[in-house]
Amino acid sequence: MSTFTPISFQSTDGLALYARDYAASAGQARLPVICLHGLTRNSADFDELAPRIAALGRRVLAPDVRGRGHSARDPNPANYNAVVYAGDVVKLMHDLGLARAVFVGTSMGGLITMTLAVRHIGLIAGAVLNDVGPVLSVKGLARIAGYAGRCGTLASWDDAAAYLKDINACAFPDAASSEWDKWARRAFHEDESGKLALRYDPRIAVALQTGKLRPTSLAGRLAFKRLAHKRPTLLVRGALSDLVEPEQAAWMRRAAPAMQYTEVPNVGHAPMLTEPEAFDAIRAFLSKLP
């Protein structure tokens, strides 16, 4: 497992943001990979995937989207949207002098990637959409809205692991107890009182809870088609997913026949991408890109 270098950068509206920077293995000069996490998650979600990609000869950047992890919380919750998030990614790339990258977007991270494709397709060399697309299941959205932003502080790491198991066991029925503890330490931190709090601003979920994030839209479908028609794209779907069910996956495959596709058995929303089926597909996908 390789280590990472923390990066601090500033958004165009002055917010302090953070990213992890995993160096590529020596002697390689291939396009970097930018990993974008899901709605309530943070860059630590990629602490196993990123070193494996770096070992393939690619620098990996994993930002904390604003309001999550080590990135500052936005005083204006209206800025918690994919357009603003995409602008932050553009700023990171500009600050680092990166002209192009391959994107790996989990859930919300995939929506950010599709948003980038609308105005900044030149920045994208290829994209992996992890259990997300422009058409989503109402069932999955309702489940996520039921827990996002609603957890108070907890007393112990055992409580944090139990909380994550409660909301995610449907997606990871085979996960061992050690996995829930590991995920808890990614998702929670100790606050000033010694209690455990989630590493995100609860207001990130307002759009979902108020119905502003819809299962589909014309703009979203057009953004997906622009991405998948102009750049190599891989869809990874959890076979148990309630956000991208077979109906939504079928729509995406019809709309973008050239899109590559793989399914992770007995996993729901969203695969960690270290599963053999997922990582083998990602490695093969990356092998064909600069």
C-alpha positions in Angstrom: 0.0 0.0 0.0 1.5 3.3 -1.0 1.3 6.5 1.0 -0.2 9.8 -0.2 0.7 13.5 0.0 -2.1 15.8 1.3 -2.8 18.8 -1.0 -4.5 22.0 0.0 -6.0 24.2 -2.6 -8.6 26.9 -2.8 -11.8 27.1 -4.8 -12.6 30.0 -7.0 -15.0 31.3 -4.3 -12.3 31.1 -1.7 -13.2 27.8 0.1 -10.3 25.8 1.5 -10.3 22.3 -0.2 -8.3 19.2 0.3 -7.1 16.2 -1.8 -5.0 13.1 -1.5 -2.2 12.7 -4.0 -0.9 9.2 -4.7 2.3 9.2 -6.7 2.6 6.9 -9.7 5.1 4.0 -9.6 8.5 5.0 -10.7 9.4 5.3 -14.4 5.8 5.8 -15.6 4.3 8.8 -17.4 0.7 8.0 -18.1 -2.4 10.2 -17.6 -3.4 10.7 -14.0 -6.6 9.4 -12.5 -9.0 11.5 -10.5 -11.3 9.6 -8.1 -14.5 11.3 -7.0 -16.4 9.9 -4.0 -20.1 9.6 -3.2 -22.6 12.0 -1.5 -21.8 11.3 2.1 -18.3 9.9 1.7 -14.8 11.3 1.3 -11.4 10.7 -0.2 -10.6 7.9 2.3 -13.0 5.6 0.3 -10.2 5.2 -2.2 -7.5 4.3 0.3 -7.3 0.8 -1.2 -8.1 1.4 -4.8 -5.8 4.5 -5.3 -2.6 2.7 -4.4 -3.5 -0.2 -6.8 -4.0 2.3 -9.6 -0.8 4.1 -8.8 1.0 0.8 -9.1 -0.2 0.7 -12.7 1.8 3.8 -13.4 -0.7 6.5 -12.9 -0.8 9.4 -10.4 -4.1 9.3 -8.5 -5.8 12.3 -7.0 -8.7 11.9 -4.6 -10.3 15.2 -3.5 -12.6 15.7 -0.6 -15.6 17.4 -2.2 -16.5 20.6 -0.5 -18.4 20.0 2.8 -16.7 16.6 3.3 -13.6 15.2 4.9 -10.9 17.8 5.3 -12.5 20.3 2.8 -14.2 23.2 4.4 -18.0 23.4 4.8 -19.7 25.9 2.6 -21.5 28.7 4.4 -24.0 28.7 1.5 -25.6 25.2 1.2 -27.0 26.1 -2.2 -23.4 25.6 -3.5 -23.7 21.9 -2.7 -24.4 20.9 -6.3 -22.7 19.1 -9.1 -22.0 22.3 -11.1 -20.0 23.8 -8.2 -18.3 20.6 -7.4 -17.2 20.2 -11.1 -15.8 23.8 -10.9 -13.7 22.7 -7.9 -12.3 19.8 -9.9 -11.4 22.1 -12.7 -9.6 24.4 -10.2 -7.6 21.5 -8.8 -6.5 20.4 -12.3 -5.6 24.0 -13.2 -3.6 24.5 -10.0 -1.7 21.2 -10.6 -1.1 21.9 -14.3 -3.1 18.9 -15.5 -4.6 19.1 -19.0 -6.4 15.8 -18.9 -7.2 12.9 -16.6 -9.1 9.7 -16.4 -12.1 10.0 -14.0 -13.4 7.4 -11.6 -16.7 8.6 -10.2 -18.6 6.8 -7.5 -22.3 7.7 -7.3 -22.3 11.5 -6.9 -18.7 11.5 -8.2 -20.1 10.1 -11.5 -22.7 12.9 -11.6 -19.8 15.3 -11.2 -17.9 13.6 -14.1 -21.0 13.9 -16.4 -21.3 17.5 -15.4 -17.7 18.1 -16.4 -18.4 16.6 -19.7 -20.8 19.3 -20.6 -18.4 22.2 -20.5 -15.0 20.6 -20.0 -15.0 17.5 -22.1 -11.3 18.2 -23.1 -10.3 17.5 -19.5 -11.6 14.0 -19.6 -9.6 11.2 -21.3 -12.0 8.5 -20.1 -14.5 7.8 -17.3 -15.5 5.0 -15.0 -19.0 5.5 -13.7 -19.5 3.5 -10.5 -23.1 2.5 -10.0 -24.5 5.8 -11.3 -25.9 7.3 -14.4 -28.4 9.9 -15.7 -31.4 7.6 -14.9 -31.7 6.5 -11.3 -34.1 4.4 -9.3 -36.5 6.2 -7.1 -36.1 3.3 -4.6 -32.4 4.0 -4.2 -32.8 7.7 -3.9 -35.4 7.3 -1.2 -33.1 5.0 0.8 -30.2 7.4 0.6 -32.5 10.4 1.5 -33.6 8.4 4.5 -30.2 8.5 6.2 -28.1 11.2 4.6 -27.6 14.1 6.9 -29.7 12.6 9.7 -27.1 10.9 12.0 -26.1 12.7 15.2 -23.0 12.1 17.3 -22.2 8.6 18.5 -20.4 7.4 21.6 -18.0 4.8 20.3 -16.4 3.2 17.3 -18.6 0.1 17.8 -21.6 2.4 17.5 -20.2 4.0 14.4 -19.6 0.6 12.8 -23.1 -0.6 13.8 -24.6 2.6 12.2 -22.8 2.0 8.9 -23.8 -1.7 8.9 -27.4 -0.7 9.5 -27.6 1.6 6.5 -25.4 -0.4 4.2 -25.8 -4.1 5.0 -28.3 -4.4 2.1 -25.5 -3.4 -0.2 -22.7 -5.5 1.3 -24.4 -8.6 2.8 -21.0 -10.5 2.9 -19.0 -7.8 4.6 -17.1 -8.9 7.7 -17.2 -7.1 11.0 -13.7 -5.8 10.4 -14.9 -4.1 7.2 -17.6 -2.1 9.1 -15.0 -0.9 11.6 -12.7 0.1 8.8 -15.4 2.0 7.0 -16.4 3.7 10.3 -12.9 5.1 10.6 -13.2 6.5 7.1 -16.6 8.1 7.7 -16.4 9.4 11.3 -14.0 11.6 13.3 -13.9 12.6 17.0 -15.3 16.1 17.6 -14.3 18.6 20.3 -16.4 16.7 22.9 -14.9 13.4 22.2 -18.0 12.1 20.4 -17.9 10.6 16.9 -19.4 12.7 14.1 -19.7 12.0 10.4 -17.1 13.7 8.3 -19.6 15.9 6.3 -21.9 18.9 6.6 -25.4 17.5 7.1 -26.7 20.2 4.7 -25.1 18.4 1.7 -28.3 16.3 1.7 -30.8 19.1 1.5 -31.3 18.8 -2.3 -32.0 15.1 -2.0 -34.3 15.4 1.0 -36.3 18.1 -0.6 -36.7 16.3 -4.0 -34.5 18.7 -6.0 -32.3 15.8 -7.0 -34.6 14.0 -9.5 -34.2 10.4 -10.8 -33.6 11.8 -14.3 -33.5 14.9 -16.4 -33.0 15.9 -20.0 -29.8 17.7 -19.1 -28.5 14.7 -17.3 -29.3 12.3 -20.1 -27.6 14.7 -22.6 -24.5 15.0 -20.4 -24.2 11.3 -20.2 -24.5 10.8 -23.9 -21.9 13.6 -24.5 -19.5 11.8 -22.2 -20.1 8.2 -23.4 -20.2 9.1 -27.1 -17.0 11.3 -27.0 -14.9 9.5 -24.5 -14.2 5.8 -23.5 -16.6 5.0 -20.6 -17.0 2.1 -18.3 -20.1 1.5 -16.2 -19.5 -0.6 -13.0 -22.8 -1.8 -11.5 -23.4 -3.6 -8.2 -25.6 -6.6 -9.0 -27.8 -5.8 -5.9 -27.9 -2.0 -6.6 -31.1 -0.2 -5.8 -29.9 3.0 -7.4 -28.9 1.6 -10.8 -31.3 -1.3 -11.2 -31.4 -3.5 -14.4 -33.9 -1.1 -16.0 -31.6 1.9 -15.6 -28.5 0.0 -16.7 -30.3 -1.2 -19.8 -31.2 2.3 -20.7 -27.6 3.5 -20.4 -26.3 0.6 -22.5 -28.9 1.3 -25.2 -28.1 5.0 -25.2 -24.3 4.4 -25.4 -23.7 1.0 -27.2 -19.9 1.5 -27.1 -19.8 1.9 -23.3 -18.1 -1.0 -21.5 -19.9 -2.7 -18.7 -19.2 -4.9 -15.8 -21.3 -6.1 -12.8 -20.1 -7.0 -9.3 -21.9 -9.9 -7.8 -23.6 -9.8 -4.4 -22.8 -6.1 -3.9 -25.2 -3.2 -4.0 -24.7 0.6 -4.1 -21.9 1.2 -4.6 -19.0 -1.2 -5.2 -15.7 -0.3 -3.5 -14.0 -1.0 -6.9 -11.5 -3.3 -5.2 -13.7 -6.3 -5.9 -12.0 -8.6 -8.4 -14.7 -8.1 -11.1 -14.5 -4.3 -10.7 -10.8 -3.9 -10.5 -10.1 -6.3 -13.4 -12.4 -4.2 -15.5 -10.8 -1.0 -14.4 -7.3 -2.3 -15.1 -8.3 -3.4 -18.6 -10.0 -0.1 -19.2 -7.0 1.9 -18.1 -4.6 -0.2 -20.2 -6.2 1.1 -23.4 -5.8 4.8 -22.4 -2.8 7.0 -22.7 
